[in-house]
Amino acid sequence: MTLPLRLAAIEAALGTLFPRHVAVALQRISPSQPHPLWPEELAGIAGAVPARRAEFAAGRTAARRCLAALGRVPAGLAIGKDRAAVWPNGVFGSISHAHGLAVAAAGLSAPLGVDLELDEGIEPDLWPVVCTADELAKLPRDDPGRWVRRAFAAKEAVFKAQAPEERVMFNFDAVQITLADETFVARFLQDQGRFATGTVIDGRLAFAQGLVLAGVSL
């Protein structure tokens, strides 16, 4: 498969994670030819190594593509106090980077989160860091490390699906993930910001070109 077709397949998979009113975009990370940054973005990336600068710029470029798709004026996205992108008023968005690619998703109605990971196994010594004993016991027996990686992507998407003014940091054990082939259910085991104990959130998974994508739209 040629590179343009590969990228198109990944972007199409990304689009399946969210309702139609959510805009999505994929951007290739190019360290040799990084995308331009806006002034308010440069301050947050000053002193970064070229690889970090390139992934940051690709993520912001994908984000501006989402803004354009939503009919919003392109804007610079500074880094907030919690290191997440500061989206324009009235826009809820999320950015993720992995394996030479940056993805973004944005909407106008409610918080959302997206995560991008290689669809490969995580080392066994990290399984209890990502998953509780109960989660590990319920994972499919085939290639459990890969399913732990998918649980990681799901938890990252859930974490990102917080409104800026409500965002709190929480550990992996605050949320219990139940995985299916292309969906997951997240249940909060602890009060975390706006999410009370017992809150249930549905999410989606998509797979393309050796990658797993996770998406949550509240």
Secondary structure as UniProt FT lines:
FT   HELIX           3..15
FT   TURN            16..17
FT   TURN            20..21
FT   STRAND          23..28
FT   TURN            31..32
FT   HELIX           39..45
FT   TURN            46..47
FT   HELIX           50..69
FT   TURN            70..71
FT   TURN            81..82
FT   TURN            89..90
FT   STRAND          92..98
FT   TURN            99..100
FT   STRAND          101..107
FT   STRAND          112..118
FT   HELIX           124..126
FT   HELIX           127..130
FT   HELIX           133..138
FT   HELIX           144..160
FT   HELIX           164..166
FT   HELIX           172..174
FT   STRAND          175..179
FT   STRAND          183..188
FT   TURN            193..194
FT   TURN            197..198
FT   STRAND          200..208
FT   TURN            209..210
FT   STRAND          211..217
//
